[in-house]
C-alpha cells in the first residue's frame, strides 16, 4: 500500500490517498491507481481502483469539497443517495460513506461505487421508467409522513430548506422562499423583484398548489431525486439500456415535481414526460398539470440565478417566469375563494446537502 502523505492533493492521476479516505475503503485493500472522475464546478472528483485481499478488483468514485459547506454537501450526498438506493438499487450507485481527511480536516469526501457511464442523453422511455419506479416504490413511505427530509440537501452548492411540513403547498413555498434568499444574497436586492416574489407566493402558489390538497384530495409524499436533468442520469456503458441515476438532492414531495425537467425547451425530455404521465397518471385537478410543472420549474430558474450570479440573463429568466405565471394565475381564477392550507407541523431539520451539475 502506498504511504500516506500529509497535505496530499484530493484529485488527479496517481495521487496518494489521505488516511481518512483509505479508512473508508475496504479493509486491507491495495490502491492500484487513481484518476480524475469527471468535471464539476462544485466538487472535486476521483476514480479509485483497488485490489481487495482476495485478489478481486473494485472501483470507487469519490467527490470532495472543503469547509463547513463542503461537509454538509458530502453528508447530504450520502444521505440522499442512501435514500434513493433503498428504493431503486438497480439504478443508483451504491453509497459507501462520507468523512473528512486526516491531513486536511477542512476537506471532506463522499464515496460510492463507481459506475462507468456514457455521456449521452437518456432514452426517454428509460428516463420515465426510472422515475416512475422510484415514485411508485416510495409513495406514502415518508418516515415522518410529511414533506421534507431529515437533513437539508444541496442543489449544486446551494442548500435547500427541508424542514418537515405537513402541507405540500407550504413546504414548496418554504423551499422557494429559501432559494430566493440565497439568490438575493448573491446578487443583491431589487424592489421590483421583491414585489414579484411576494405576488408569486401569495397568488401563484395558492392558485396552483393548494387545489392538490383541497376538496378531499391528498398528496402522498414521494421520494424525489429533485435534480433529474440529463447530466444526472446516463446509460451504463456495460448495459446501455439501463440508466444510472446520481447526484440527487433527495426530498419527500409531490411526484410531479421531479417532472419539471421535462417542460418544453429545457432538456429535450418532453417525450420522457409524456411517457411518465402515461405510466403514473396526473394529479387532480388535471387541467392545472402543465402550469404546475411551470411552477415547479421556477425553482431551477431561481437556483441558477443564485449559482451564476455574474450572469444578468439568469435573473431576467427568473423574473420573466414569475411574471408569466402571475399573469396566468390572475386570469384563471386566482382571486376565487380558496380553502386554507393544512395546518403546518414542523420538525427541525439538521443542516446538510448535495449536487453537482445544473439542476
N, C-alpha and C positions, 0 to 999 in steps of 0.2 A: 504494500500500500504506500502511495506517495506520502512524504512527510507533510505535516500541516505547516502552513506559512502564515505568520502573523501579518495582518494587513492585506491578506490575499484579495485579489480582484474578484468581483462577483460574476463576471461574464467573460466570454472569449473562448478561443480554441485552446485546448490543452492547459487550462488554468488549474491551479491547485484548489482543492475544495476546503472551505472552512470547516473546523471541527464540529461546529453546530450542524452543518449540512451533513457531514459524514455520519453523525449520530442518528440522523433522521432516515438514512438509507438502511437497507437490510444488514443485520449484524454479520460481520465477517466478510462483507463483500469487498471486492477489489475494483477500483476505478480503472476502466480500460481507456476511456477518452471522454472529453467534453467538447462541446461546440455550441456556438450561438443557436438559440432556439427559435429565432424569428424576430421580426421588427415590431416595436411598440413604442408609442410616445410616453407611456405612463409607467412601465415597469421594465426591468432587465430580465432577459430570459436565457435559459441554458438547457441544453440537452446533455444528459449524463448517462453514459453506458457503463454498466458494471458487470462483473462476473461474480456469481454467487458461490458460496462454499462448495456446492455440489457440482460446480463447473458450468452450469447454465448461465446464460446471459439475460440481462433485463435492462430496459431503458426507462429513464425517468425524465420528467420535464420540471424545471424549477423556474419560478419567477420571483423577483425580489424588488423591494423598494425601501427607501430609508425613512427614518424619523417616525414620529407618532402616527402620521397619516399612513406611512408605509406599513406599520404594524397592523393598523386597522384594516388596510386593504388586503393584507395577506390572511389575516384571521377571517375576514369576510369572504375571501375567495374559498377558503377551506370549508366554512360553514355552508356557503351557497352550493358548492359542488357536491358536498356530502348529502345535502338535502335532495338535490336532483338525482344523484346516484342511487339513493334509496328507492326511488320510484322507476327510473329508467336506466339501469346499469348498462344495458346494451348500447346506449347512445352517449354515455358520459365517461371520460377518462377517470379511472378510479383515483379519488383523492387519497393522499398518504398522510400528510401532516403540514403544519406550519410552525415556524420558530424564528429564532434570531441567531445571528453569527456570534461566535465566541470572540473572534478577533476584532469584530466591529459591532458592538452591541446595538448600535443605532441602525444596523442593516438587517432586514427581515425577509423571510422567504416562505414560499408555498411550494410544495412538491406533490406531483401527481404522476400516474403512469404516463408514459409517452406514447402518443398515437400518431403515426405518420399519416398526413392528410394531403389531399390535392388542393391547390389554391384556385378553385373554380366555384362558381355559383352552385348551390344545391339544386337538385331536381325538385320541381315544385311539389310533386306528389310526395316525395320523401320528406320534404320540409313539413308538409301538412301532417303526415303520419307521425313524425317525431313529436310535434307539439300537441297533437290531439291525444297521443298516447300519454304524454306527461299529464295533461289536464284530466283525462279520464281516470287515470290511476290515483291521482292525488285529490280529486274533487271531494270536498267535505271533510278532509282529514287534517285540517289545520290543528296543530296541537293546542291552541288557545280557543279554537272555534271562532276566531276573529280574523281580521285582515291585518297584515303586518309581518314581522319576522322577529326572532328572538335577539337579533343584533342589527345594527344599521349596516347596510351593504353599500358598495360604491358603484356608480355608473362612471366608467373611466376612473378619474381620480376625484370625483365629486360624491360626497356621502349622501345617502338617501335616508330620510327620517322614516324608520319602520316601526315606530311606536304602535303597539296594538290598538285597534279601534274596531268596535262592533258595527260601525256604519261604513259601507264601501264609499259612499259619497264623501263622507268626512275624511276618511283615510286618504282618498285620492287628492282631495283639496289640501290635506296636510303635506303630502309629498310635493304637490305643485308649489305650495307656498314656500317650502323649504328650499326648493331648487331656485325659485325666484330670488330668494335672499342671497343665495350663492352667486347668482348672475349679477345682482346689483352690487355685491361686494367686489366682484371682478371688474365691472365696467363703470360703476358709479350710478347715482340716482338720476332719474328722468321723470319730470312731473307728468308728462303725457303717458308714459309707460305705467306709472303708478296708477293713474286713473283707469287705464285699460285692464290692469291686473285686478283691480277692485271690481270692475264690471264683470270680468271673466269669472271671478269667484262667486259673485252674488247673482249672476244671471245665467251664464253658460253651464256651470257645473250643476246647479239645481235643476235646470231645464232638461239636461240630457242624462244625468246620472241618478237623480232622485227617483224617477219613474221605475228604475230597476228594482227598487225596494219599496214600491208603493202598491196599493190595491191588492195586497196579499202576495205580491211577488217577493221572492227570496233569492239572493245571490249566495251560493255556497262557495266559500274560499277555495281557490285552486292554487297550487304552487306554480308560480310564474318563473320563467327564465329571466324575462324582463329586459333582454337585450339581444333578440334573435335575428339581427341583421346578418347578411351573408358572410361577413367576416368572422362570425362566431359559430357557424355551422357549416361543415365541409365534408366532402366524401372521404372515407378512409381509402388510403392508397391500395391496401390489400383487398378491399372489398368496396368498389366504387358505388354500389347500390345502397350501402349502409352509411349513414351520416354520423358525424361526431359533433356533439353539442358541448360548447365550453364557454368560459368567461361569463358566467351568469352573474346577475345581481338579484338573487332569489328573494322573493316576497310572496306572501299569500294574498291573492287578489282575484279580480274578475277575469276569467279566462280570456275574454276578448281583448284585454289589454296587451296580451302578447302578440296580437294580430296587427298592432299598429304599424309594424314594419312592412305590411303588405299593402298599405294605401298606395294609390296611383302615384307615379312619378317620384318614387323614392328608391327602392332597391330592386325593382323589376320582379316583385314577388306577388303581383296581382293574381296570377293563376294559382299560386300556392294558397292565397287567402280564400279563393273560391272553393278549392278542394277542401280546405279546412272547414268552411261553413257547411259544405255538403256532409262532412263527417260529424260535426259537432252540433250543427243547427245554430240558431241565433236567439239570443235572449230577448224577452219581451220588454218593451214594445219593439217589435221587429223593424218598424218603419224608421226608428231612430238609429239603426245599426251603423250606417255609413258615417253619420255625423258623430256618433260615439267614438268611432275609430279616429276621426279627426281630432276629437277632444283628447283622446289618449296620446295621439301623435304630438300634441303640443309639448309634452314632456321632453321629447327628443330635441325640439327646437330651442327650448329654454336651456336645456343642458348644453347643447353645442354652443350657444351664445356665451355661456359661462366658461366653457372649456377653451374656446378660441376667442378670447376677449379682445384681441387686437384686430379682429376682422369685423368691420361695421356691418357687413351684409348679414352676418349671423343674427344680430339683434333685429334687423329690419324684417327678416323672415319670421321671427318670433312675433313681432308686432303685427305683421300682415295676417298671420294665422289667427291671432286673438281678435283682430278687427273683423275678419270674415265670420268667425263663429259667434261673436256678439251680434252681428247683423242678422245671422240666420236664426239665432235664438229669439231675438226681438220680433222677428216676423213669423215665428212658428209657435206662438203661444207661450212665450217666456213669462208673461205677466199674469197668466192664469193662476188660479189658486192651486198651489202645490202643498201636499201634506208635509209636515215637518219631518226631517230625517230621524232615524232611530237614535235613541239616547246613546251617547258615547261612553264606554267604559274602557279607559286606557290602562295599560300596564307599562311601566317604564322599560325602555329598551336600552341595552348597552350599546356603546358606540363601536362600530366596525363596518366592513365592506369590501367590493371589488369590481373591476372590469377594465379591460383594455380594448382598444378599437373604438370605432364610432358607434354609439347606441342607436 
